[in-house]
Structures are given as structure tokens and as C-alpha cells.
């Protein structure tokens, strides 16, 4: 069993804060169920990332951004920075910043494209592969512990529902004004 890190300041339980939101917004005609889904999704994402980053990634010298970038290169092979930005759902400058940090540590290297010299391909190094393998094992231990609070069927249902929300967000279900 993996011990969770202790927060520096006691966190307000999500259910308590959600109750405050319901009391405040209920009389204002807000769809409280929709708000609860979004609130709990944001809260769970932040709590899970923070726990895994603090307990599994920081001890090996990685941020969440660095870990995700290394995981992408490890699983997909060398990638152009624009492709990494698309896959990771972040800006190209965010990828460049993460690559700069990982390159200084000897975990990735930049290569010029043979097809178009303006394009930069990012490749994981042997040291980067060793680091991400170690970090992935540790992070996965925490993933298993966290998701172990759910049954296998609940895990699959939650994953399916999260994919559905993610797809809706990416395909423009919410038109921007």
C-alpha cells in the first residue's frame, strides 16, 4: 500500500465545499448537477495530479508536465514539437519549455528534421527512458491505490464517462462566444 502525502494545510473536503456551492448557487437557478460534475472533475484532477506528482514524480526529479512529455516520447517515439503540443493538449511554447528543462537534464534531445530543417524533432535519450520507466512504475503504484477505492466496473464506467466528457469538450459541444 502506498502512503499518500500529507498536505501542508488541511484541505476543505470536496463534499463540504460542494455543499457551500449548492447553497449559494441553488437559489440562483444554476443546474447544480452539471456544476457538481464540473466541480468534482476539476477537484479530482487537481488532487490526483498533486498526489502523484508529489509522491511519485518529484522524488525522481520530474514535474507532471515533464513526465507526460517523456511518457509520450517513450510510447510514441520521436515527435515534432507541434505534434507533441496537439497530443498533450498544451501550447507549443509549453512544450518547448518542458523540452528545455528535460534537455538540460539529458533526458531528451532535439534533432532537425531531414525533410524540413525548420522543424524540430524531440527524442527521448537512454537516460530519459530510464527515468520515465522508474517514474511510471511509481506513478502507476499510486494510480492503482487511488483507483482501488473503486470496483473494476466503476473504474471502467468512470473512464468511459470521462472520455465522453473529454470528447464533448474537444469537439466543440460548448460553443465559445
N, C-alpha and C positions, 0 to 999 in steps of 0.2 A: 504494500500500500504506500502511496506517495503522500507525503505530508504537504499540505498547502501552505503557502507563505502567509505570514500574519500581516495584515495591513497596518500601516503606521497609525492611522486614525480609524477608529471603528466606523465601518460603513453603515449607512442607513439601510436597513433591509428593504429590498425592492418592493416587497408587498406593502410595507408601511408607506413608502414614497408614492407608490401607485395609488394607495388609498387617498392620500392627500390630493393627487391629481384628479381622481374621480370626484372627490368632494368639491373641488374648485371648479372643474370644467363641466360636471354634470348639469348644473343649472344653466349653463351657457349653451346647451344644445349640442355639445360635442358627442360624436359617436365614440362612446367610452370603450367599446370592444376593439375598434380599429386603433384607437390610441393605445390601448393596453398591448396590442400586438407589436406596434412600433416601439413603444417604450421598453418592453421586455426584450425585444430583439436587440435594440441598442445596448441595453444594460448587460445582457448575456454576452454579447460580442465583446464589450469592454472588459467585463470580468474575466472571461475566458482568455482573451489575449493577454491581459495583465498578469494573470496567474501563470500562464505558460511562459510568457516572456521572462517574468521574474524568477521562476523556479527552474526552468529548463534551458532558456536561451542565454540570458545574461551571464550565468555562471560559465558558459563556454565562450563568451565574448561576442554574442550576436544580439542584434535587435530583431524585432519581429520582421521589419522590412528586409533586413539582410538575410534572415532565414528564408523568407518567402522567395526572394530573388535566387538564392542558392538552390533551393528546392526546385525551382522552375528550370534552372540550368542543368541540374543533376538529372531531372526526369525527362526533359525535352531536348537536351543538348544545346550547343551554342545558339544564341539568338541575337538578332539585331535589336538595338535599344527600343525602337518604336514597337516592335513585336512584344517585347517584354512589358512595355507600358500598357499595351492593349490587354495582354493576358492577365496582368496583375491589377488592372483597373485603376492605374495611377497615372500621373503626368509623366512625360518624358524627362523633365528636369528632376523629378523624384527618383526615377530610375538612375539617372546619371549620378546623382548624389550618393545613392546606395552603392553603385558600382565604384565610385571614387573611394569610398570607405573600404569596401571589400578588396579593391585592388591594392590599396596601401598595406593591407594585411596579407597580401599574397594569395588571396582566395579566388580571385578571378583575374583574367587578363583580357585586354582589348585587342582585337585584330581588325585590320582594314579589310573590307570586302574586296574580293578579286574582281567582282562584277562592276561595282561602283565604289571607288575609293572614298567617296564622301560618307558611306555607310560604315558604322562601327558594329562589329560582332563581338558579343561578350561570351567568354568561355570560362567554365569552371576549371580551376587548377587541381592538381592532386591534393594539395593542402586544403583547398576548399571542399573537395569531395570528402576527405576525412572528417573535416569539421561538420559538414552538413549531415553526414551519416551519424555522427555522435549526437548532434543536436536533435535529429529526427527521432532517434531511439528514445531520448529523454523526453521530448515533447509528446511522443506517442504514448509513453507511460502515463503522462498527465491526461491526455485525451481519453485513454481507457478508464482511468479513475473517475474523471468527470462524467463521462457518458455511462459509466457503470451504475449510476443512480437511476438510469432508465432501463427498461426491458429492451431486448433486441428489437421487438416490434415497435416500441416507442422510438427507438433510435432511427429506424427506417422511416417511420411516419414523419418524425421531425425533419430528417434530411430531405424527404420528398417535399414537405411544405416549405422549407427554406429555399429549395431550388425553385419552387413555384413563385415565391415572392421575389427572388432574385431575377428570374426571367421576366416577371412583370415590370420590375424597375428598369431592367436593361432594354426592354422593347418599347418603352415609352408609354406605358399604361398611364403614367402621370404626366400629362402634358404640361410643359413649363410655359408660364405666361410671359 
